[in-house]
Amino acid sequence: MPIILGIDPGSRITGFGVIDSDGTRHRYIASGCIKMAKLSLPERLHRIYAG
């Protein structure tokens, strides 16, 4: 079963969701957000780029 990662990119808040799928059924694994609003724009972009 493939595991699928969905990403909602953003410079202040980046959201993600992970599901498991067998083609006909989907199972929730995890979701959340990464908040970086307190950093400067160059620092946020660097963190997104660096992973």
PyMOL Python script that loads the backbone (N, CA, C, O; Angstrom):
from pymol import cmd

cmd.read_pdbstr("""\
ATOM      1  N   MET A   1       0.833  -1.183   0.000  1.00  0.00           N
ATOM      2  CA  MET A   1       0.000   0.000   0.000  1.00  0.00           C
ATOM      3  C   MET A   1       0.876   1.245   0.000  1.00  0.00           C
ATOM      4  O   MET A   1       1.743   1.383   0.864  1.00  0.00           O
ATOM      5  N   PRO A   2       0.672   2.150  -0.944  1.00  0.00           N
ATOM      6  CA  PRO A   2       1.482   3.364  -0.954  1.00  0.00           C
ATOM      7  C   PRO A   2       1.082   4.322   0.166  1.00  0.00           C
ATOM      8  O   PRO A   2      -0.089   4.424   0.531  1.00  0.00           O
ATOM      9  N   ILE A   3       2.063   5.004   0.688  1.00  0.00           N
ATOM     10  CA  ILE A   3       1.832   6.065   1.665  1.00  0.00           C
ATOM     11  C   ILE A   3       1.954   7.380   0.914  1.00  0.00           C
ATOM     12  O   ILE A   3       2.925   7.604   0.192  1.00  0.00           O
ATOM     13  N   ILE A   4       0.962   8.250   1.088  1.00  0.00           N
ATOM     14  CA  ILE A   4       0.883   9.497   0.334  1.00  0.00           C
ATOM     15  C   ILE A   4       1.062  10.672   1.283  1.00  0.00           C
ATOM     16  O   ILE A   4       0.408  10.751   2.323  1.00  0.00           O
ATOM     17  N   LEU A   5       1.956  11.583   0.913  1.00  0.00           N
ATOM     18  CA  LEU A   5       2.211  12.798   1.674  1.00  0.00           C
ATOM     19  C   LEU A   5       1.676  13.983   0.891  1.00  0.00           C
ATOM     20  O   LEU A   5       2.040  14.177  -0.269  1.00  0.00           O
ATOM     21  N   GLY A   6       0.820  14.772   1.511  1.00  0.00           N
ATOM     22  CA  GLY A   6       0.321  16.000   0.906  1.00  0.00           C
ATOM     23  C   GLY A   6       0.882  17.183   1.666  1.00  0.00           C
ATOM     24  O   GLY A   6       0.931  17.172   2.896  1.00  0.00           O
ATOM     25  N   ILE A   7       1.309  18.211   0.931  1.00  0.00           N
ATOM     26  CA  ILE A   7       1.911  19.385   1.555  1.00  0.00           C
ATOM     27  C   ILE A   7       1.201  20.638   1.077  1.00  0.00           C
ATOM     28  O   ILE A   7       0.979  20.821  -0.120  1.00  0.00           O
ATOM     29  N   ASP A   8       0.844  21.503   2.024  1.00  0.00           N
ATOM     30  CA  ASP A   8       0.272  22.818   1.735  1.00  0.00           C
ATOM     31  C   ASP A   8       1.356  23.836   2.082  1.00  0.00           C
ATOM     32  O   ASP A   8       1.471  24.236   3.241  1.00  0.00           O
ATOM     33  N   PRO A   9       2.155  24.263   1.095  1.00  0.00           N
ATOM     34  CA  PRO A   9       3.289  25.127   1.394  1.00  0.00           C
ATOM     35  C   PRO A   9       2.860  26.537   1.786  1.00  0.00           C
ATOM     36  O   PRO A   9       1.858  27.062   1.301  1.00  0.00           O
ATOM     37  N   GLY A  10       3.624  27.113   2.653  1.00  0.00           N
ATOM     38  CA  GLY A  10       3.394  28.489   3.065  1.00  0.00           C
ATOM     39  C   GLY A  10       4.657  29.024   3.708  1.00  0.00           C
ATOM     40  O   GLY A  10       5.457  28.249   4.233  1.00  0.00           O
ATOM     41  N   SER A  11       4.851  30.324   3.677  1.00  0.00           N
ATOM     42  CA  SER A  11       6.070  30.891   4.256  1.00  0.00           C
ATOM     43  C   SER A  11       5.946  31.092   5.762  1.00  0.00           C
ATOM     44  O   SER A  11       6.965  31.189   6.447  1.00  0.00           O
ATOM     45  N   ARG A  12       4.720  31.158   6.301  1.00  0.00           N
ATOM     46  CA  ARG A  12       4.528  31.287   7.749  1.00  0.00           C
ATOM     47  C   ARG A  12       4.053  29.987   8.381  1.00  0.00           C
ATOM     48  O   ARG A  12       4.533  29.599   9.447  1.00  0.00           O
ATOM     49  N   ILE A  13       3.115  29.317   7.731  1.00  0.00           N
ATOM     50  CA  ILE A  13       2.604  28.034   8.222  1.00  0.00           C
ATOM     51  C   ILE A  13       2.574  27.050   7.056  1.00  0.00           C
ATOM     52  O   ILE A  13       1.987  27.333   6.012  1.00  0.00           O
ATOM     53  N   THR A  14       3.204  25.901   7.237  1.00  0.00           N
ATOM     54  CA  THR A  14       3.202  24.843   6.232  1.00  0.00           C
ATOM     55  C   THR A  14       2.418  23.663   6.796  1.00  0.00           C
ATOM     56  O   THR A  14       2.741  23.155   7.870  1.00  0.00           O
ATOM     57  N   GLY A  15       1.393  23.230   6.077  1.00  0.00           N
ATOM     58  CA  GLY A  15       0.578  22.107   6.527  1.00  0.00           C
ATOM     59  C   GLY A  15       0.965  20.828   5.811  1.00  0.00           C
ATOM     60  O   GLY A  15       1.482  20.858   4.694  1.00  0.00           O
ATOM     61  N   PHE A  16       0.708  19.699   6.468  1.00  0.00           N
ATOM     62  CA  PHE A  16       0.991  18.412   5.843  1.00  0.00           C
ATOM     63  C   PHE A  16      -0.044  17.382   6.281  1.00  0.00           C
ATOM     64  O   PHE A  16      -0.664  17.511   7.337  1.00  0.00           O
ATOM     65  N   GLY A  17      -0.216  16.369   5.457  1.00  0.00           N
ATOM     66  CA  GLY A  17      -1.103  15.255   5.772  1.00  0.00           C
ATOM     67  C   GLY A  17      -0.532  13.984   5.181  1.00  0.00           C
ATOM     68  O   GLY A  17       0.058  14.009   4.101  1.00  0.00           O
ATOM     69  N   VAL A  18      -0.700  12.878   5.877  1.00  0.00           N
ATOM     70  CA  VAL A  18      -0.181  11.591   5.427  1.00  0.00           C
ATOM     71  C   VAL A  18      -1.318  10.568   5.490  1.00  0.00           C
ATOM     72  O   VAL A  18      -1.991  10.438   6.512  1.00  0.00           O
ATOM     73  N   ILE A  19      -1.522   9.846   4.386  1.00  0.00           N
ATOM     74  CA  ILE A  19      -2.524   8.783   4.339  1.00  0.00           C
ATOM     75  C   ILE A  19      -1.910   7.526   3.740  1.00  0.00           C
ATOM     76  O   ILE A  19      -0.891   7.578   3.050  1.00  0.00           O
ATOM     77  N   ASP A  20      -2.543   6.413   4.015  1.00  0.00           N
ATOM     78  CA  ASP A  20      -2.183   5.119   3.440  1.00  0.00           C
ATOM     79  C   ASP A  20      -3.332   4.736   2.511  1.00  0.00           C
ATOM     80  O   ASP A  20      -4.495   4.868   2.891  1.00  0.00           O
ATOM     81  N   SER A  21      -3.031   4.267   1.312  1.00  0.00           N
ATOM     82  CA  SER A  21      -4.084   3.960   0.347  1.00  0.00           C
ATOM     83  C   SER A  21      -3.835   2.611  -0.305  1.00  0.00           C
ATOM     84  O   SER A  21      -2.701   2.278  -0.649  1.00  0.00           O
ATOM     85  N   ASP A  22      -4.912   1.828  -0.475  1.00  0.00           N
ATOM     86  CA  ASP A  22      -4.793   0.567  -1.205  1.00  0.00           C
ATOM     87  C   ASP A  22      -5.520   0.643  -2.545  1.00  0.00           C
ATOM     88  O   ASP A  22      -5.756  -0.383  -3.182  1.00  0.00           O
ATOM     89  N   GLY A  23      -5.871   1.838  -2.971  1.00  0.00           N
ATOM     90  CA  GLY A  23      -6.562   2.025  -4.243  1.00  0.00           C
ATOM     91  C   GLY A  23      -8.044   2.263  -4.076  1.00  0.00           C
ATOM     92  O   GLY A  23      -8.628   3.063  -4.807  1.00  0.00           O
ATOM     93  N   THR A  24      -8.668   1.580  -3.122  1.00  0.00           N
ATOM     94  CA  THR A  24     -10.103   1.777  -2.885  1.00  0.00           C
ATOM     95  C   THR A  24     -10.386   2.333  -1.496  1.00  0.00           C
ATOM     96  O   THR A  24     -11.412   2.978  -1.278  1.00  0.00           O
ATOM     97  N   ARG A  25      -9.485   2.086  -0.565  1.00  0.00           N
ATOM     98  CA  ARG A  25      -9.661   2.591   0.800  1.00  0.00           C
ATOM     99  C   ARG A  25      -8.478   3.460   1.182  1.00  0.00           C
ATOM    100  O   ARG A  25      -7.346   3.220   0.760  1.00  0.00           O
ATOM    101  N   HIS A  26      -8.758   4.470   1.984  1.00  0.00           N
ATOM    102  CA  HIS A  26      -7.723   5.384   2.456  1.00  0.00           C
ATOM    103  C   HIS A  26      -7.753   5.398   3.981  1.00  0.00           C
ATOM    104  O   HIS A  26      -8.821   5.400   4.593  1.00  0.00           O
ATOM    105  N   ARG A  27      -6.568   5.408   4.583  1.00  0.00           N
ATOM    106  CA  ARG A  27      -6.465   5.409   6.041  1.00  0.00           C
ATOM    107  C   ARG A  27      -5.616   6.594   6.486  1.00  0.00           C
ATOM    108  O   ARG A  27      -4.495   6.782   6.011  1.00  0.00           O
ATOM    109  N   TYR A  28      -6.159   7.383   7.397  1.00  0.00           N
ATOM    110  CA  TYR A  28      -5.454   8.532   7.958  1.00  0.00           C
ATOM    111  C   TYR A  28      -4.264   8.049   8.777  1.00  0.00           C
ATOM    112  O   TYR A  28      -4.386   7.113   9.568  1.00  0.00           O
ATOM    113  N   ILE A  29      -3.102   8.696   8.583  1.00  0.00           N
ATOM    114  CA  ILE A  29      -1.925   8.382   9.389  1.00  0.00           C
ATOM    115  C   ILE A  29      -1.573   9.561  10.292  1.00  0.00           C
ATOM    116  O   ILE A  29      -1.455   9.399  11.506  1.00  0.00           O
ATOM    117  N   ALA A  30      -1.406  10.748   9.703  1.00  0.00           N
ATOM    118  CA  ALA A  30      -1.006  11.908  10.497  1.00  0.00           C
ATOM    119  C   ALA A  30      -1.262  13.190   9.720  1.00  0.00           C
ATOM    120  O   ALA A  30      -1.411  13.175   8.498  1.00  0.00           O
ATOM    121  N   SER A  31      -1.310  14.298  10.450  1.00  0.00           N
ATOM    122  CA  SER A  31      -1.383  15.621   9.834  1.00  0.00           C
ATOM    123  C   SER A  31      -0.910  16.644  10.852  1.00  0.00           C
ATOM    124  O   SER A  31      -0.841  16.364  12.049  1.00  0.00           O
ATOM    125  N   GLY A  32      -0.594  17.809  10.373  1.00  0.00           N
ATOM    126  CA  GLY A  32      -0.153  18.853  11.284  1.00  0.00           C
ATOM    127  C   GLY A  32       0.323  20.067  10.532  1.00  0.00           C
ATOM    128  O   GLY A  32       0.129  20.192   9.322  1.00  0.00           O
ATOM    129  N   CYS A  33       0.954  20.967  11.274  1.00  0.00           N
ATOM    130  CA  CYS A  33       1.498  22.165  10.637  1.00  0.00           C
ATOM    131  C   CYS A  33       2.817  22.529  11.290  1.00  0.00           C
ATOM    132  O   CYS A  33       3.084  22.206  12.447  1.00  0.00           O
ATOM    133  N   ILE A  34       3.622  23.207  10.508  1.00  0.00           N
ATOM    134  CA  ILE A  34       4.913  23.705  10.962  1.00  0.00           C
ATOM    135  C   ILE A  34       4.799  25.216  10.946  1.00  0.00           C
ATOM    136  O   ILE A  34       4.615  25.818   9.888  1.00  0.00           O
ATOM    137  N   LYS A  35       4.908  25.838  12.128  1.00  0.00           N
ATOM    138  CA  LYS A  35       4.744  27.287  12.245  1.00  0.00           C
ATOM    139  C   LYS A  35       6.108  27.951  12.402  1.00  0.00           C
ATOM    140  O   LYS A  35       6.905  27.565  13.258  1.00  0.00           O
ATOM    141  N   MET A  36       6.364  28.952  11.566  1.00  0.00           N
ATOM    142  CA  MET A  36       7.638  29.665  11.625  1.00  0.00           C
ATOM    143  C   MET A  36       7.417  31.173  11.593  1.00  0.00           C
ATOM    144  O   MET A  36       8.291  31.903  11.126  1.00  0.00           O
ATOM    145  N   ALA A  37       6.289  31.655  12.069  1.00  0.00           N
ATOM    146  CA  ALA A  37       5.923  33.063  11.947  1.00  0.00           C
ATOM    147  C   ALA A  37       6.884  34.003  12.676  1.00  0.00           C
ATOM    148  O   ALA A  37       6.989  35.170  12.300  1.00  0.00           O
ATOM    149  N   LYS A  38       7.581  33.533  13.696  1.00  0.00           N
ATOM    150  CA  LYS A  38       8.461  34.414  14.467  1.00  0.00           C
ATOM    151  C   LYS A  38       9.800  34.663  13.787  1.00  0.00           C
ATOM    152  O   LYS A  38      10.547  35.550  14.201  1.00  0.00           O
ATOM    153  N   LEU A  39      10.111  33.902  12.760  1.00  0.00           N
ATOM    154  CA  LEU A  39      11.375  34.076  12.048  1.00  0.00           C
ATOM    155  C   LEU A  39      11.221  35.115  10.945  1.00  0.00           C
ATOM    156  O   LEU A  39      10.110  35.384  10.488  1.00  0.00           O
ATOM    157  N   SER A  40      12.332  35.695  10.523  1.00  0.00           N
ATOM    158  CA  SER A  40      12.293  36.629   9.393  1.00  0.00           C
ATOM    159  C   SER A  40      12.018  35.848   8.108  1.00  0.00           C
ATOM    160  O   SER A  40      12.217  34.634   8.065  1.00  0.00           O
ATOM    161  N   LEU A  41      11.563  36.536   7.069  1.00  0.00           N
ATOM    162  CA  LEU A  41      11.251  35.863   5.804  1.00  0.00           C
ATOM    163  C   LEU A  41      12.450  35.089   5.256  1.00  0.00           C
ATOM    164  O   LEU A  41      12.278  33.934   4.867  1.00  0.00           O
ATOM    165  N   PRO A  42      13.668  35.668   5.205  1.00  0.00           N
ATOM    166  CA  PRO A  42      14.805  34.879   4.707  1.00  0.00           C
ATOM    167  C   PRO A  42      15.066  33.617   5.538  1.00  0.00           C
ATOM    168  O   PRO A  42      15.412  32.573   4.984  1.00  0.00           O
ATOM    169  N   GLU A  43      14.903  33.707   6.869  1.00  0.00           N
ATOM    170  CA  GLU A  43      15.103  32.530   7.716  1.00  0.00           C
ATOM    171  C   GLU A  43      14.036  31.468   7.451  1.00  0.00           C
ATOM    172  O   GLU A  43      14.349  30.278   7.406  1.00  0.00           O
ATOM    173  N   ARG A  44      12.775  31.886   7.274  1.00  0.00           N
ATOM    174  CA  ARG A  44      11.702  30.928   6.980  1.00  0.00           C
ATOM    175  C   ARG A  44      11.953  30.231   5.656  1.00  0.00           C
ATOM    176  O   ARG A  44      11.824  29.011   5.565  1.00  0.00           O
ATOM    177  N   LEU A  45      12.312  30.994   4.620  1.00  0.00           N
ATOM    178  CA  LEU A  45      12.568  30.402   3.309  1.00  0.00           C
ATOM    179  C   LEU A  45      13.740  29.429   3.366  1.00  0.00           C
ATOM    180  O   LEU A  45      13.709  28.380   2.722  1.00  0.00           O
ATOM    181  N   HIS A  46      14.773  29.772   4.133  1.00  0.00           N
ATOM    182  CA  HIS A  46      15.924  28.875   4.274  1.00  0.00           C
ATOM    183  C   HIS A  46      15.508  27.566   4.949  1.00  0.00           C
ATOM    184  O   HIS A  46      15.932  26.493   4.519  1.00  0.00           O
ATOM    185  N   ARG A  47      14.693  27.637   5.989  1.00  0.00           N
ATOM    186  CA  ARG A  47      14.251  26.418   6.682  1.00  0.00           C
ATOM    187  C   ARG A  47      13.401  25.542   5.782  1.00  0.00           C
ATOM    188  O   ARG A  47      13.531  24.318   5.807  1.00  0.00           O
ATOM    189  N   ILE A  48      12.522  26.160   4.975  1.00  0.00           N
ATOM    190  CA  ILE A  48      11.710  25.384   4.035  1.00  0.00           C
ATOM    191  C   ILE A  48      12.612  24.708   3.013  1.00  0.00           C
ATOM    192  O   ILE A  48      12.431  23.529   2.707  1.00  0.00           O
ATOM    193  N   TYR A  49      13.594  25.456   2.476  1.00  0.00           N
ATOM    194  CA  TYR A  49      14.509  24.914   1.472  1.00  0.00           C
ATOM    195  C   TYR A  49      15.376  23.800   2.056  1.00  0.00           C
ATOM    196  O   TYR A  49      15.581  22.770   1.413  1.00  0.00           O
ATOM    197  N   ALA A  50      15.882  24.002   3.269  1.00  0.00           N
ATOM    198  CA  ALA A  50      16.806  23.046   3.879  1.00  0.00           C
ATOM    199  C   ALA A  50      16.106  21.783   4.371  1.00  0.00           C
ATOM    200  O   ALA A  50      16.738  20.740   4.533  1.00  0.00           O
ATOM    201  N   GLY A  51      14.810  21.880   4.605  1.00  0.00           N
ATOM    202  CA  GLY A  51      14.073  20.697   5.089  1.00  0.00           C
ATOM    203  C   GLY A  51      14.114  20.606   6.525  1.00  0.00           C
ATOM    204  O   GLY A  51      13.548  19.677   7.101  1.00  0.00           O
TER     205      GLY A  51
END
""", "prot")
cmd.dss("prot")
cmd.show_as("cartoon", "prot")
cmd.util.cbc("prot")
cmd.orient("prot")
